[in-house]
């Protein structure tokens, strides 16, 4: 989407939310639009509002797969991958034949695995750097 269309889409989604603060599809699309534009701070209030909307729906309709799935997407957009995975597992258990739920669960699991690998590599590098510093500190001073 080019910048002009993005700006126009954002304007109209914001107007829709302004007119009706519980307009879930406008909130959802605005939050995704802002997230995709790498504006997570701008998306956060809408994501929080969406979370509340979907949690309210689920209080009354605990088996509403679409509301549960959308709540899972909110978790993903907020970077809460562990919560997203648990949420998608629940959605998958409720609707095992829904491919979009299974596909999203696979994507989240792959992202979490990638994040864990990066964290593990980072710890190894930090540990190696720490070991190298300790070895330098233990080395006898060289005299010239």
C-alpha positions in Angstrom: 0.0 0.0 0.0 1.5 3.4 -0.9 1.7 6.2 1.6 -1.3 8.1 0.3 -3.6 5.0 0.6 -2.1 4.2 4.0 -2.8 7.7 5.2 -6.3 7.7 3.8 -7.1 4.3 5.3 -5.8 5.3 8.7 -7.9 8.5 8.5 -11.1 6.5 7.8 -10.5 3.8 10.3 -9.9 6.5 13.0 -13.1 8.3 11.9 -15.0 5.0 12.2 -13.6 4.4 15.7 -14.3 7.9 16.7 -18.0 7.5 15.7 -18.3 4.1 17.3 -15.6 3.2 19.8 -16.6 -0.5 19.9 -16.5 -0.9 16.1 -14.4 -4.1 16.3 -13.5 -4.4 12.6 -12.4 -0.8 12.4 -10.3 -1.2 15.6 -8.8 -4.4 14.3 -7.9 -3.0 10.9 -6.5 0.2 12.3 -4.4 -1.7 14.8 -3.0 -4.0 12.1 -2.4 -1.1 9.8 -0.4 0.8 12.4 1.5 -2.4 13.4 2.4 -3.1 9.8 3.6 0.5 9.4 6.0 -0.2 12.3 4.1 2.1 14.7 3.5 -0.2 17.6 3.1 2.7 20.1 0.3 4.1 18.0 -1.3 0.6 17.7 -1.1 -0.2 21.4 -4.3 1.6 22.6 -6.3 0.0 19.9 -4.9 -3.4 20.6 -5.8 -3.0 24.3 -9.3 -1.9 23.4 -9.6 -4.9 21.1 -8.4 -7.2 23.8 -11.2 -6.0 26.1 -13.8 -6.3 23.3 -12.8 -9.9 22.6 -12.6 -10.8 26.2 -16.1 -9.5 26.8 -17.4 -11.5 23.9 -15.7 -14.6 25.3 -17.3 -14.1 28.7 -20.7 -14.6 27.2 -19.7 -16.9 24.3 -16.8 -18.9 25.5 -16.8 -21.1 22.4 -16.8 -18.2 19.9 -13.8 -19.3 17.8 -13.6 -16.1 15.7 -13.5 -13.9 18.8 -10.9 -16.2 20.4 -8.8 -16.2 17.2 -8.9 -12.4 17.0 -7.8 -12.2 20.6 -4.9 -14.5 19.7 -4.0 -12.1 16.9 -4.0 -9.2 19.3 -1.5 -11.1 21.5 0.7 -11.6 18.4 0.5 -7.9 17.5 1.5 -7.0 21.1 4.4 -9.4 20.9 3.0 -11.7 23.6 3.9 -14.9 21.8 3.6 -17.2 24.7 0.0 -16.0 25.3 -0.7 -16.1 21.6 0.4 -19.8 21.4 -1.7 -20.8 24.4 -4.7 -18.9 22.9 -4.3 -20.5 19.5 -4.0 -23.9 21.1 -7.3 -23.3 22.8 -8.9 -22.1 19.5 -7.5 -25.1 17.7 -9.0 -27.4 20.3 -12.4 -25.7 19.9 -12.2 -25.9 16.1 -9.7 -28.5 14.9 -10.9 -28.3 11.3 -10.3 -24.6 10.9 -7.2 -24.4 8.9 -6.5 -20.7 9.5 -6.3 -21.4 13.2 -3.9 -24.3 12.7 -1.8 -22.2 10.3 -1.6 -19.3 12.7 -0.6 -21.7 15.5 2.2 -23.1 13.3 3.4 -19.6 12.5 3.4 -18.5 16.2 5.2 -21.7 17.2 7.9 -21.1 14.5 8.3 -17.5 15.7 8.7 -18.6 19.3 11.2 -21.2 18.3 13.2 -18.6 16.4 13.0 -16.2 19.3 14.3 -18.9 21.7 17.1 -19.7 19.4 18.1 -16.0 19.2 18.0 -15.7 23.0 20.1 -18.8 23.4 22.7 -17.5 20.9 22.7 -14.2 22.7 23.3 -16.0 26.0 26.2 -18.0 24.5 27.8 -14.8 23.2 27.4 -13.0 26.5 28.8 -16.1 28.3 31.8 -16.3 25.9 32.5 -12.6 26.4 32.3 -13.0 30.1 34.7 -16.0 30.0 37.1 -14.1 27.8 37.1 -11.1 30.3 37.8 -13.4 33.2 40.7 -15.1 31.3 42.2 -11.7 30.6 41.9 -10.6 34.2 43.6 -13.9 35.3 46.5 -13.5 32.9 49.8 -12.4 34.4 50.8 -8.9 33.4 53.2 -8.9 30.6 56.4 -6.9 31.3 58.4 -5.3 28.5 
